[in-house]
């Protein structure tokens, strides 16, 4: 599940991307009202969660930051404990014969990280430095890294070379002054609270937009969807995913799908759902822009362009033209204005919730 969650994070980041592969001109020349009948789009009612920033959430954020500054210190005089970092040599045997890929020396492993097959890390707890442990283990029934070993019984012989542990610093006035830009614990906490509030507000705006758009799609009636539009959004999705896994992991999309244990058929189902959702969103936004007679003047275009480029991660208008024509950019700007109009007129009920998770990447 964790592997697939990484995949979904990449997928969701595509939602804000309009550039990818250039549309054919014919994909832009349909009349939206021929394909969708709009519901009443002014006064849409939605409920959106807003995260309450509590003292507990601030403390968790600070604890995450403290842990990110932890140091690793080698320890002696005790056995391996859960959470330790051990340096090990190991060799794997199947039917008494060492198997390929089952041996290594000088490997650092955090106990409890789940890097190795079930039972491997747990089997080292209680072992001492210099001790060799023999573990009778079984590979998972599904094991993509080496399908030949899936479900097979093996023996691992592991030698403990050293034991280390993470030392998390304490939150003190001295720590704050030396490691942050603040001069007191209270100022540090106030800044973290403000950062979390800004994240909460940004998330609320995003969720509000998504809720309004989803409600608009749900309550509208679609007779059909232009195939050119479905093909465009499907191609954009595939192209983006190929680029992202290459940039992020340095592998092909096929290799990445194998790693997260997703079949090509399952991936294409994701592609299809994404394309349909994006196509429906485009149709309703176009239909509203037409109904409201929204136009983008040359002055509007110049004013909106910087944010348009920033939202798409494109450095210049020239680079943007590799993905879409100016006419397509203007049409997309019309759609944004149409959706903004619907959001401005929506009736939004806030549902205040406490969040127990913290994004440790926030600063």
C-alpha positions, -999 to +999 in steps of 0.1 A: +000+000+000+028+024+008+044+019-026+011+026-044+005+057-022+037+072-037+023+065-072-010+083-063+009+113-050+025+116-084-009+111-101-026+138-080+001+163-088-009+160-124-043+174-116-030+210-118-011+204-150-026+216-182+005+213-203+018+179-214+013+170-250-002+195-274-038+191-284-048+187-320-067+218-332-098+196-338-099+188-301-106+225-293-133+232-318-163+214-304-192+231-287-194+221-251-232+224-248-235+197-275-221+172-249-232+185-215-263+199-199-254+220-170-271+220-136-277+252-117-241+263-112-246+293-090-252+287-053-237+251-053-236+238-017-206+219-005-190+209+028-152+212+031-129+201+059-107+228+074-079+215+097-077+231+131-042+240+142-039+227+177-010+227+202-007+190+196-002+195+159+024+222+165+042+199+189+042+170+164+056+192+136+084+204+159+091+168+169+094+158+133+119+186+127+139+176+158+140+140+145+152+152+111+182+167+130+190+135+149+226+123+150+236+086+148+259+073+175+275+039+177+267+020+209+283-010+227+275-031+256+240-040+247+220-061+222+201-049+192+168-031+199+139-021+177+148+012+160+185+006+160+207+010+130+228-022+126+257-028+102+255-064+090+270-090+067+244-116+055+242-146+032+210-163+020+207-201+013+179-221-004+181-258+000+216-253+014+229-234-016+236-197-016+212-179-040+219-149-063+212-115-047+210-130-012+244-119+001+260-086+010+286-071+034+286-039+054+249-031+050+233-005+072+198-015+082+173+002+105+154-023+125+117-018+119+121+000+086+106-029+066+134-029+041+138-067+043+114-096+041+092-103+071+111-118+100+145-106+089+147-074+110+127-088+139+151-118+140+180-095+148+165-080+180+184-093+210+216-102+190+249-088+201+279-073+182+300-100+166+272-126+169+260-146+139+222-153+137+206-180+116+170-172+105+146-196+089+124-174+067+099-175+038+097-150+010+063-134+004+040-152-021+044-122-043+080-109-046+086-087-076+123-083-070+130-120-077+098-139-086+118-172-085+121-168-047+084-160-041+070-182-014+103-201-010+117-212+024+153-199+029+179-195+056+197-163+062+230-162+082+235-126+095+265-112+114+261-081+135+291-058+129+280-028+149+250-012+165+240+025+163+211+045+176+196+079+167+200+107+192+171+132+188+180+166+202+159+181+230+139+213+224+158+238+244+163+276+241+199+269+231+188+244+204+163+269+189+190+297+188+216+275+172+194+256+147+166+280+137+162+317+129+142+323+161+155+334+195+131+315+218+110+284+220+078+304+220+088+324+189+097+291+172+063+276+181+045+307+169+063+305+136+055+268+132+018+274+140+017+302+114+033+279+088+008+251+096-021+276+094-009+287+059-008+251+048-043+245+063-056+276+044-040+265+011-054+230+015-089+244+023-088+265-009-078+235-030-104+212-014-131+239-019-123+241-056-123+203-059-155+199-040-173+226-061-160+211-094-169+175-084-204+186-074-208+205-107-198+174-126-220+151-105-251+172-111-245+179-148-257+155-175-233+143-202-246+128-234-212+117-245-176+129-243-155+138-274-130+110-280-103+136-289-107+151-255-104+117-237-073+108-258-057+141-251-060+138-213-050+101-214-019+109-234-011+138-211-013+115-181+009+088-196+035+113-208+036+130-174+040+098-155+068+086-178+087+118-172+081+118-134+093+083-127+123+088-149+132+121-131+123+108-096+135+072-097+156+070-129+136+041-142+111+034-170+074+035-163+071-002-169+098-009-143+081+014-118+048-003-123+065-036-116+080-022-085+047-010-070+031-042-081+006-026-105-002-043-138-004-024-171-042-032-171-046-016-137-025+014-148-047+019-179-078+018-157-063+047-137-055+065-170-091+060-182-106+073-149-083+103-149-090+111-185-128+109-181-127+131-150-105+157-167-126+157-198-158+162-179-143+190-159-132+207-192-166+203-207-185+219-178-160+247-175-163+255-212-200+253-211-201+278-182-177+301-199-199+301-230-231+307-210-215+336-191-200+350-223-166+351-207-138+365-230-101+370-225-089+403-239-052+409-248-049+429-216-065+401-196-041+376-213-010+396-203-022+400-167-031+363-162+000+349-180+025+350-152+003+330-128-007+307-156+030+299-163+038+295-126+009+271-120+021+249-148+058+251-138+067+266-172+094+293-173+083+313-203+056+318-229+080+304-255+083+272-235+046+271-231+042+270-269+058+236-269+027+223-251-002+245-264-011+272-288-019+307-277-056+301-286-055+270-263-040+291-235-068+317-239-094+289-238-079+275-206-079+310-190-116+312-199-122+279-181-103+291-150-125+323-149-156+302-153-147+279-124-137+309-103-172+324-109-188+291-097-166+290-066-173+326-057-210+319-058-208+286-040-223+281-005-194+265+015-199+249+049-167+245+068-162+213+088-135+219+114-114+188+120-083+179+140-055+164+119-032+138+135-007+138+106+021+162+099+040+169+067+075+167+079+088+183+047+073+216+057+098+241+070 
